[in-house]
C-alpha cells in the first residue's frame, strides 16, 4: 500500500510539472508586437446640470403636459383637475434665481416639488383608472417619460426622507433616463454625465473596448483589452502602457504569465546595479511619454470630432455617434499616413527623373 501511494504522488508531481512546462511553452510561443495604450474618459451628453430641484421641476412640467393630453376628450364638458402649475413654477424660480442657496431653502424646494409631482401622478392614475383606453392618447415618448417620472419620484422621495444624496441607478434626466452620474474627481469636473469609454491606442489609431453609461472600474477590464488586441491583430502586445488604476495584482500576474511588460514603477526593491537601475528609469520615462498618446487622442476627439459634447437624444444614437466619431478620427489618421507615403513617392520619382536628365 505505501508503494502505491508513492507511485501516485510521483505521477501527480510529473503531471503538475508537465502542465507548468506546457503553460510556460504556450506563453513563450506567443508572438508579441507593438504597444497597447489604455485609458478611460467620459463623452458628456448635452444635458443641463441636474440638481434635485431641476429634475423634479422637469418631472412636474412633463406630468402637466400628460394631464393636458389625457383631458382633451373632456374639454368643454368636465373641469380639468387643478395642478397649481403657476404656484409651482413661481416656487421653482424662487430657489433657482438665488445666488446662494441654503440647505434649508433647497430642502423646502424639494419638498414642495415632490408634493406637486405626487399630486400630478395621482391625477394621471385617476384618469387611467376611469378609462384605461386614454393611455392610447399618449405618444410613446410620453409613455416612456411617465414611467421614468415614477422612478424619479421614488428615488427623490427616498433621498429626501432618508437625508442621503446617493441612490442606485440614479436618473438625472427625464428625456434621457439612461444617463448616470460618473464621478471622475478631476479639477473643474468632479462629476460628468454621459457614456464612459475605455479606449486603447495602437500606432496612433483608437479603438473603443468598452462603452457604458454606468460607472465602472476600468482597471478590471485590462485583461479583456489585451485579449481584444490579440483578436484584432493576431498577436499579443510587447508592452501595456496604462495608468495606476490598471496596475492591480491580478493584472500584473496576468501580464507576467504572458511575458508582457507593464509600464510604471516595478514592485519590490530597486536593483543594486546602478546601470540597470538607470536603464529601468529611462524605460519608465519613455513609457510615460508613449502613454500620453491616449490623452492626446482624447483631446483631438473632443475638440475636433465633437466627442466633448454628445447631442444625440437616445441611447442607440448616442452610441452610434461616439462610434462614428472614433471612425472619422481613425480615417483622418490614415489619410495623413497615406499623404506622407505618396508625397515621399512623388519626391523620389521627381528626384530620379532629374538624375536621368543630368
Beta strands, then each sheet from edge to edge (+ up, - down):
strand 1: 35-44
strand 2: 181-186
strand 3: 189-202
strand 4: 205-212
strand 5: 239-241
strand 6: 261-262
sheet 1: 2+ 3- 1+ 5+ 6+
sheet 2: 2+ 3- 4+
end
